């Protein structure tokens, strides 16, 4: 999986390099940043779906193929954390476990706009809701809990499915502001140390072993648009 992570990093770097060599082509591009917060949904801490408690930030690139859809690539990193003392579930509160993990995520997929979002009509104010999904690859620490203390076993990786909803609009010429909430359904149940993969640590498992962990990014995107008039625009 580490080799896959390195490959995806190289692909992402290649995309950003290609951006600056294709400005004169008949496409339109967006490059920008994400800034917001993250929260965790699993076997430790709160069960609230949207409750950012850690800083999250990243970079993103969009290749707009039409006024209604774009290919989107991003790198996002954040800490995620949970504390049973913040939970309203009596069993969790009495247990008192807590954890913190670092997430580094590469994501690629398709963003769909509900309304036409023609970025070359810069004199017109544009706004549209949108959804995004695809596939994400994440690096994180394998944790386990022993005698009430969360410890690190090793660094590992997994896949996740991002499911994002948001609203965006062009606030200035070539500048687009978006507000979004993106939940990640992961293919691991051990972001919080509840289900370690190490067989020697199996007696330390706890919580619902039949459900996977989630984490959520909530925040703002600010992107800069550039590129020549694409073929989907009327003359």
Secondary structure, DSSP 8 states (H G I E B T S, - for coil): -HHHHHHHHHHHHHHHHHHTT-TTSS-EEEEEEEEEEEEEESSSS---SS---EEEEEEEEEEE-SSSEEEEEEEEEEEEEEEGGG-S-HHHHHH--EEEEEEEEEEEEEEEESS---TT-TTS--EEEEEEEEEEEEEEEEEEEETTEEEEEEEEEEEEEEEEEEEEEEEETTEEEEEEEEEEEES-S-SSSSS-S-GGGGGG--S-TTS--EEEEEEEEEEEEE----TTS--
